[in-house]
């Protein structure tokens, strides 16, 4: 069992008080050496006022960045500043499920360079504006450890992961990705290419930060932009399903046909995704449409309105 850990939480417009106190209690019970680094990346002042109180806790380091530097850069900064050899990476809108959450990670850590705990969602469907995010997460993201281990590099989410510090510093996240999405994707591909062992365990966090569908669609556009940028840069993306399907269409010279056909359905598809019963297959086809359309555009990527 590992005896020390740095817990790294990038903060953006989220009160992390409950999360931090939960983690402190578990650390104290296990009598491990620990630190909790909270780096605020441009939150509103009312949120900062709440989280500033956590700086009074022993072994909690609260720091406000002078400007927003983005998801990849702030994780890299946290890892660089960490003291201990194992990094527990968490998102600020998640809450550990198990009272043995930290123990489960510390026991698994010596057996693998990267340990992934997984994500869970509440069972009750939320109100319509949040339904797409909830359904996508519950169906696609909320897999048990046995399922994830079958394709260990396919479900690496740094919102809940324990990573050896030397590994993360050797393979930092791509800070060139300024938009939302796919930081984890590149990290996972690098783990695969370098035969870094990934261990999936059943140690989820509940994802509390559901977003309304228009916001999720706007972030989807950003994520597609990031994926297109990686594609143009020649990154190894063969294992990503969206890229695989695109390459198949491209080999059959059907990309233009597909994007032209789907453009006529775009409004109806977006209407479905904002409904109480969003169809995930339509969501996949929509992302494929956006990807195909953007790949063929000029290198200058432009956002699409939600």
Sine and cosine of phi, psi and omega as CSV:
sin_phi,cos_phi,sin_psi,cos_psi,sin_omega,cos_omega
0.00,0.00,0.71,-0.70,0.04,-1.00
-0.94,0.34,0.60,-0.80,-0.10,-1.00
-0.94,-0.34,0.06,1.00,0.01,-1.00
-0.50,-0.87,0.51,-0.86,-0.05,-1.00
-0.39,-0.92,0.61,-0.79,0.17,-0.99
-0.97,-0.24,0.84,-0.54,0.00,-1.00
-0.98,-0.18,0.87,-0.49,-0.15,-0.99
-0.92,-0.39,0.87,-0.50,-0.05,-1.00
-0.75,-0.66,0.96,-0.27,0.15,-0.99
-0.95,0.30,0.67,-0.74,-0.10,-0.99
-0.88,-0.47,0.76,-0.65,0.11,-0.99
-0.54,-0.84,0.95,-0.32,0.06,-1.00
0.79,0.61,0.70,0.71,0.00,-1.00
-0.60,-0.80,0.77,-0.64,0.11,-0.99
-0.97,0.22,0.91,-0.42,-0.07,-1.00
-0.97,-0.25,0.28,0.96,-0.06,-1.00
-0.84,0.55,-0.79,0.62,-0.05,-1.00
-0.89,0.46,-0.67,0.74,0.00,-1.00
-0.87,0.49,-0.73,0.68,-0.05,-1.00
-0.91,0.41,-0.67,0.74,0.01,-1.00
-0.91,0.41,-0.58,0.81,0.07,-1.00
-0.88,0.47,-0.71,0.71,-0.02,-1.00
-0.93,0.37,-0.65,0.76,0.03,-1.00
-0.87,0.49,-0.70,0.72,-0.01,-1.00
-0.87,0.49,-0.67,0.75,0.00,-1.00
-0.93,0.36,-0.63,0.78,0.04,-1.00
-0.89,0.46,-0.70,0.72,-0.02,-1.00
-0.90,0.43,-0.65,0.76,-0.01,-1.00
-0.89,0.45,-0.55,0.83,-0.02,-1.00
-1.00,0.01,-0.16,0.99,0.01,-1.00
0.82,0.57,0.70,0.71,0.04,-1.00
-0.98,-0.18,0.39,-0.92,0.16,-0.99
-0.97,0.22,0.75,-0.66,-0.08,-1.00
-0.48,-0.88,0.30,-0.95,0.21,-0.98
-0.58,-0.82,0.52,-0.86,0.07,-1.00
-0.86,-0.51,0.91,-0.42,-0.01,-1.00
-0.98,-0.18,0.87,-0.49,0.05,-1.00
-0.91,-0.41,0.95,-0.32,0.03,-1.00
-0.94,-0.35,0.89,-0.46,-0.01,-1.00
-1.00,0.07,0.77,-0.63,-0.10,-0.99
-0.94,-0.34,0.79,0.61,0.11,-0.99
1.00,-0.04,0.59,0.81,0.01,-1.00
-0.95,0.32,0.26,-0.97,0.11,-0.99
-0.92,0.39,0.41,-0.91,-0.11,-0.99
-0.88,0.47,-0.59,0.81,-0.03,-1.00
-0.91,0.41,-0.57,0.82,0.05,-1.00
-0.94,0.33,-0.67,0.75,0.04,-1.00
-0.85,0.52,-0.66,0.75,-0.01,-1.00
-0.87,0.49,-0.59,0.81,0.03,-1.00
-0.94,0.35,-0.73,0.68,-0.10,-1.00
-0.97,0.24,-0.40,0.92,0.03,-1.00
-0.86,0.51,-0.49,0.87,0.00,-1.00
-0.89,0.45,-0.42,0.91,-0.02,-1.00
-0.94,0.35,-0.33,0.94,0.03,-1.00
-0.90,0.43,-0.30,0.95,0.03,-1.00
-0.97,0.24,-0.27,0.96,0.00,-1.00
-0.97,0.24,0.66,-0.75,0.07,-1.00
-0.88,0.48,0.64,-0.77,0.07,-1.00
0.93,0.37,0.23,0.97,0.14,-0.99
-0.96,-0.27,0.83,-0.56,0.03,-1.00
-0.94,-0.35,0.93,-0.37,0.00,-1.00
-0.95,-0.30,0.79,-0.62,-0.06,-1.00
-0.63,-0.78,0.69,-0.72,0.02,-1.00
-0.96,-0.28,0.87,-0.49,0.06,-1.00
-0.95,0.32,0.61,-0.80,-0.05,-1.00
-0.92,0.40,-0.40,0.92,0.04,-1.00
-0.47,-0.88,0.34,-0.94,-0.01,-1.00
-0.94,0.35,0.82,-0.57,-0.05,-1.00
-0.93,-0.36,-0.11,0.99,0.08,-1.00
0.99,-0.16,0.29,-0.96,-0.15,-0.99
-0.90,0.43,-0.69,0.72,-0.03,-1.00
-0.94,0.34,-0.72,0.69,-0.07,-1.00
-0.90,0.44,-0.62,0.78,-0.05,-1.00
-0.95,0.31,-0.56,0.83,0.08,-1.00
-0.91,0.40,-0.65,0.76,0.05,-1.00
-0.88,0.47,-0.68,0.74,0.00,-1.00
-0.89,0.45,-0.69,0.72,0.02,-1.00
-0.87,0.49,-0.69,0.72,-0.02,-1.00
-0.91,0.42,-0.64,0.77,0.01,-1.00
-0.90,0.43,-0.59,0.81,-0.07,-1.00
-1.00,0.08,-0.20,0.98,-0.06,-1.00
-0.92,0.39,0.51,-0.86,-0.04,-1.00
-1.00,-0.04,-0.53,0.85,-0.21,-0.98
-0.98,-0.20,0.21,-0.98,-0.15,-0.99
-0.99,0.16,-0.23,0.97,0.01,-1.00
-0.85,-0.53,0.75,-0.67,-0.06,-1.00
-0.93,-0.36,0.88,-0.48,0.13,-0.99
-1.00,-0.10,0.94,-0.35,-0.06,-1.00
-0.99,-0.17,0.79,-0.61,-0.02,-1.00
-0.69,-0.72,0.50,-0.86,0.16,-0.99
-1.00,0.07,0.37,-0.93,-0.08,-1.00
-0.98,0.17,-0.13,0.99,-0.02,-1.00
-0.94,-0.35,0.47,0.88,0.01,-1.00
-0.85,-0.52,0.40,-0.92,0.03,-1.00
-0.67,-0.74,0.79,-0.61,0.01,-1.00
-0.84,0.54,0.62,-0.78,-0.02,-1.00
-1.00,0.09,-0.75,0.66,-0.15,-0.99
-1.00,0.05,0.62,-0.79,0.15,-0.99
-0.92,0.39,-0.24,0.97,0.05,-1.00
-0.97,-0.26,0.39,0.92,-0.09,-1.00
-0.79,0.61,-0.81,0.59,-0.05,-1.00
-0.92,0.39,-0.67,0.74,0.02,-1.00
-0.84,0.54,-0.69,0.73,-0.01,-1.00
-0.85,0.52,-0.64,0.77,0.02,-1.00
-0.94,0.33,-0.71,0.70,-0.08,-1.00
-0.91,0.40,-0.51,0.86,0.05,-1.00
-0.95,0.30,-0.62,0.78,-0.05,-1.00
-0.98,0.19,-0.40,0.92,-0.15,-0.99
-0.83,0.56,-0.69,0.73,-0.06,-1.00
-0.91,0.42,-0.26,0.97,-0.09,-1.00
-1.00,-0.05,-0.12,0.99,-0.09,-1.00
-0.35,-0.94,0.51,-0.86,0.04,-1.00
-0.95,0.30,-0.51,0.86,-0.01,-1.00
-0.72,-0.69,0.78,-0.62,0.02,-1.00
-0.85,-0.53,0.78,-0.63,-0.04,-1.00
-0.91,-0.41,0.79,-0.62,-0.08,-1.00
-1.00,-0.05,-0.43,0.90,0.02,-1.00
0.99,-0.14,0.16,-0.99,-0.06,-1.00
-0.79,-0.61,0.58,-0.82,0.07,-1.00
-0.77,-0.64,0.37,-0.93,0.04,-1.00
-0.76,-0.65,0.46,-0.89,0.03,-1.00
-0.88,0.48,0.52,-0.86,-0.09,-1.00
-0.97,0.25,-0.50,0.87,-0.04,-1.00
-0.98,0.20,0.77,-0.64,0.02,-1.00
-0.90,0.43,0.71,-0.71,0.01,-1.00
-0.98,0.17,-0.05,-1.00,0.05,-1.00
-0.89,0.45,0.35,-0.94,-0.11,-0.99
-0.76,0.65,-0.69,0.72,-0.06,-1.00
-0.86,0.50,-0.37,0.93,-0.05,-1.00
-0.96,-0.27,0.08,1.00,-0.19,-0.98
-0.92,0.39,-0.64,0.77,-0.02,-1.00
-0.89,0.46,-0.74,0.67,-0.02,-1.00
-0.87,0.49,-0.72,0.69,-0.01,-1.00
-0.89,0.46,-0.73,0.68,-0.05,-1.00
-0.92,0.40,-0.68,0.73,0.01,-1.00
-0.89,0.46,-0.71,0.70,0.00,-1.00
-0.91,0.42,-0.68,0.74,-0.05,-1.00
-0.93,0.36,-0.64,0.77,-0.05,-1.00
-0.99,0.12,-0.68,0.74,-0.13,-0.99
-0.99,-0.13,-0.57,0.82,-0.12,-0.99
-0.99,-0.12,-0.44,0.90,-0.13,-0.99
-1.00,-0.02,0.96,0.28,0.00,-1.00
-0.96,-0.29,0.53,-0.85,0.05,-1.00
-0.98,0.22,0.20,-0.98,-0.12,-0.99
-0.88,0.47,-0.62,0.79,-0.02,-1.00
-0.89,0.45,-0.67,0.74,0.04,-1.00
-0.89,0.45,-0.71,0.70,-0.04,-1.00
-0.90,0.43,-0.57,0.82,-0.06,-1.00
-0.94,0.35,-0.37,0.93,0.04,-1.00
-0.89,0.45,-0.54,0.84,0.06,-1.00
-0.75,-0.67,0.96,0.28,-0.23,-0.97
-0.86,0.51,-0.45,0.89,-0.02,-1.00
-1.00,-0.05,-0.01,1.00,-0.07,-1.00
-1.00,0.00,-0.28,0.96,-0.06,-1.00
-0.75,-0.66,0.82,0.57,0.05,-1.00
-0.99,-0.14,0.93,-0.36,0.01,-1.00
-0.85,-0.52,0.88,-0.48,-0.06,-1.00
-0.99,0.16,0.15,0.99,0.14,-0.99
-0.97,0.25,-0.20,0.98,0.01,-1.00
-0.35,-0.94,1.00,0.10,-0.09,-1.00
-0.45,-0.89,0.54,-0.84,0.14,-0.99
-0.93,-0.37,0.85,-0.52,-0.10,-1.00
-0.79,-0.61,0.70,-0.71,0.12,-0.99
-0.88,0.47,0.72,-0.69,-0.12,-0.99
-0.87,0.49,-0.65,0.76,-0.03,-1.00
-0.90,0.43,-0.56,0.83,0.05,-1.00
-0.91,0.41,-0.74,0.68,-0.05,-1.00
-0.91,0.41,-0.65,0.76,0.00,-1.00
-0.93,0.37,-0.48,0.88,0.04,-1.00
-0.97,0.25,-0.48,0.88,0.01,-1.00
-0.82,-0.57,0.92,0.40,-0.03,-1.00
-0.92,0.40,0.34,-0.94,0.03,-1.00
-0.94,0.34,0.48,-0.88,-0.04,-1.00
-0.96,0.27,0.96,-0.27,-0.03,-1.00
-0.96,0.27,-0.21,0.98,0.06,-1.00
-0.93,0.37,-0.30,0.95,0.03,-1.00
-0.99,0.14,1.00,-0.03,-0.09,-1.00
-0.99,0.12,-0.41,0.91,0.01,-1.00
-0.99,0.10,0.03,-1.00,0.00,-1.00
-0.98,0.20,0.68,-0.73,0.24,-0.97
0.96,-0.29,0.58,-0.82,0.15,-0.99
0.97,0.24,0.21,0.98,0.17,-0.99
-0.89,0.47,-0.69,0.72,0.00,-1.00
-0.90,0.43,-0.56,0.83,-0.06,-1.00
-0.87,0.49,-0.73,0.69,-0.01,-1.00
-0.92,0.39,-0.67,0.74,0.03,-1.00
-0.85,0.53,-0.70,0.71,0.01,-1.00
-0.89,0.46,-0.66,0.75,0.01,-1.00
-0.90,0.44,-0.62,0.79,0.04,-1.00
-0.92,0.39,-0.59,0.81,0.07,-1.00
-0.89,0.45,-0.67,0.75,0.01,-1.00
-0.90,0.44,-0.75,0.67,-0.07,-1.00
-0.90,0.43,-0.46,0.89,-0.05,-1.00
-0.96,-0.28,0.23,0.97,0.07,-1.00
0.81,0.59,0.64,0.77,0.09,-1.00
-0.98,0.19,0.79,-0.62,-0.08,-1.00
-0.96,0.29,0.74,-0.67,0.03,-1.00
-0.91,-0.42,0.79,-0.61,0.06,-1.00
-0.90,-0.43,0.84,-0.55,0.07,-1.00
-0.99,-0.14,0.76,-0.65,0.04,-1.00
-0.82,-0.58,0.32,-0.95,0.02,-1.00
-1.00,0.03,1.00,0.03,-0.07,-1.00
-0.50,-0.87,0.88,0.48,-0.19,-0.98
-0.98,0.21,0.30,-0.95,0.25,-0.97
-0.94,-0.35,0.56,-0.83,0.13,-0.99
-0.98,0.18,0.81,-0.58,0.04,-1.00
-1.00,0.09,0.94,-0.35,-0.08,-1.00
-1.00,-0.07,-0.31,0.95,-0.16,-0.99
-1.00,0.04,0.84,0.55,0.06,-1.00
-0.90,0.43,0.63,-0.78,-0.01,-1.00
-0.90,-0.43,0.50,-0.87,0.02,-1.00
-0.92,0.40,0.46,-0.89,-0.13,-0.99
-0.83,0.56,-0.69,0.73,0.02,-1.00
-0.85,0.52,-0.60,0.80,0.02,-1.00
-0.94,0.34,-0.66,0.75,0.02,-1.00
-0.89,0.45,-0.64,0.77,0.03,-1.00
-0.92,0.40,-0.62,0.79,0.04,-1.00
-0.90,0.45,-0.64,0.77,0.03,-1.00
-0.95,0.31,-0.50,0.87,0.09,-1.00
-0.89,0.46,-0.66,0.75,0.04,-1.00
-0.88,0.48,-0.66,0.75,0.03,-1.00
-0.90,0.44,-0.67,0.74,0.00,-1.00
-0.90,0.44,-0.64,0.77,0.05,-1.00
-0.91,0.42,-0.66,0.75,0.07,-1.00
-0.83,0.56,-0.71,0.71,0.01,-1.00
-0.88,0.47,-0.68,0.74,-0.02,-1.00
-0.91,0.42,-0.63,0.78,0.05,-1.00
-0.90,0.43,-0.66,0.75,0.03,-1.00
-0.88,0.48,-0.70,0.72,0.03,-1.00
-0.89,0.45,-0.63,0.78,0.00,-1.00
-0.90,0.44,-0.72,0.69,0.03,-1.00
-0.91,0.41,-0.48,0.88,-0.01,-1.00
-0.99,0.15,-0.05,1.00,0.06,-1.00
0.99,0.17,0.38,0.92,0.05,-1.00
-0.92,0.39,0.45,-0.89,0.03,-1.00
-0.97,0.24,0.97,-0.24,-0.09,-1.00
-0.83,-0.56,0.30,0.96,-0.14,-0.99
-0.88,0.47,-0.43,0.90,-0.07,-1.00
-1.00,0.07,-0.09,1.00,0.00,-1.00
-1.00,0.09,0.83,-0.56,-0.13,-0.99
-0.85,0.53,-0.67,0.74,0.00,-1.00
-0.86,0.51,-0.67,0.74,0.00,-1.00
-0.94,0.35,-0.64,0.77,0.03,-1.00
-0.85,0.53,-0.73,0.69,-0.03,-1.00
-0.92,0.39,-0.65,0.76,0.04,-1.00
-0.86,0.51,-0.72,0.70,-0.02,-1.00
-0.88,0.47,-0.59,0.81,0.04,-1.00
-0.91,0.42,-0.73,0.69,0.05,-1.00
-0.87,0.49,-0.65,0.76,-0.03,-1.00
-0.91,0.42,-0.63,0.77,0.01,-1.00
-0.91,0.41,-0.47,0.88,0.03,-1.00
-1.00,-0.04,0.04,1.00,-0.02,-1.00
0.85,0.53,0.68,0.73,-0.06,-1.00
-0.91,-0.42,0.10,0.99,-0.07,-1.00
-0.90,0.44,-0.74,0.67,0.01,-1.00
-0.87,0.49,-0.67,0.74,0.01,-1.00
-0.88,0.47,-0.69,0.72,-0.03,-1.00
-0.91,0.42,-0.74,0.68,-0.05,-1.00
-0.92,0.40,-0.60,0.80,0.03,-1.00
-0.91,0.41,-0.71,0.71,0.02,-1.00
-0.89,0.46,-0.72,0.70,-0.09,-1.00
-0.95,0.32,-0.45,0.89,0.00,-1.00
-0.86,0.51,-0.52,0.86,0.05,-1.00
-0.95,0.30,-0.32,0.95,-0.01,-1.00
-0.98,-0.20,-0.11,0.99,-0.18,-0.98
-0.82,0.57,-0.73,0.68,-0.05,-1.00
-0.89,0.46,-0.68,0.73,0.00,-1.00
-0.92,0.40,-0.62,0.79,0.01,-1.00
-0.91,0.41,-0.71,0.71,0.01,-1.00
-0.89,0.46,-0.57,0.82,0.06,-1.00
-0.90,0.44,-0.67,0.74,0.04,-1.00
-0.89,0.45,-0.69,0.73,-0.06,-1.00
-0.91,0.42,-0.40,0.92,0.02,-1.00
-1.00,-0.05,0.04,1.00,-0.04,-1.00
-1.00,0.06,-0.03,-1.00,0.04,-1.00
-0.97,0.24,-0.25,0.97,-0.03,-1.00
-0.76,-0.65,0.92,0.40,-0.01,-1.00
-0.92,0.40,0.65,-0.76,-0.03,-1.00
-0.99,-0.11,0.87,-0.48,-0.08,-1.00
-0.94,0.33,-0.48,0.88,0.08,-1.00
-0.90,0.43,-0.67,0.74,0.06,-1.00
-0.89,0.45,-0.60,0.80,0.04,-1.00
-0.89,0.45,-0.66,0.75,0.05,-1.00
-0.89,0.45,-0.72,0.70,-0.01,-1.00
-0.90,0.43,-0.57,0.82,0.03,-1.00
-0.91,0.41,-0.69,0.72,0.03,-1.00
-0.91,0.42,-0.59,0.81,0.07,-1.00
-0.90,0.44,-0.66,0.75,0.05,-1.00
-0.87,0.50,-0.74,0.68,0.01,-1.00
-0.89,0.46,-0.67,0.74,-0.02,-1.00
-0.90,0.44,-0.75,0.66,0.01,-1.00
-0.87,0.50,-0.66,0.75,-0.01,-1.00
-0.91,0.41,-0.68,0.73,-0.06,-1.00
-0.96,0.27,-0.57,0.82,0.02,-1.00
-0.86,0.51,-0.58,0.82,-0.06,-1.00
-1.00,0.06,-0.11,0.99,0.04,-1.00
-0.98,0.19,0.10,-0.99,0.11,-0.99
-0.89,0.45,0.40,-0.92,0.00,-1.00
-0.81,0.59,-0.46,0.89,0.03,-1.00
-0.95,0.30,0.93,-0.36,-0.07,-1.00
-1.00,0.05,0.69,-0.72,0.00,-1.00
-0.87,-0.49,0.65,-0.76,-0.01,-1.00
-0.93,0.37,0.47,-0.88,0.04,-1.00
-0.96,-0.29,0.69,-0.72,-0.02,-1.00
-0.93,0.36,0.65,-0.76,0.07,-1.00
-0.98,0.18,0.00,0.00,0.00,0.00
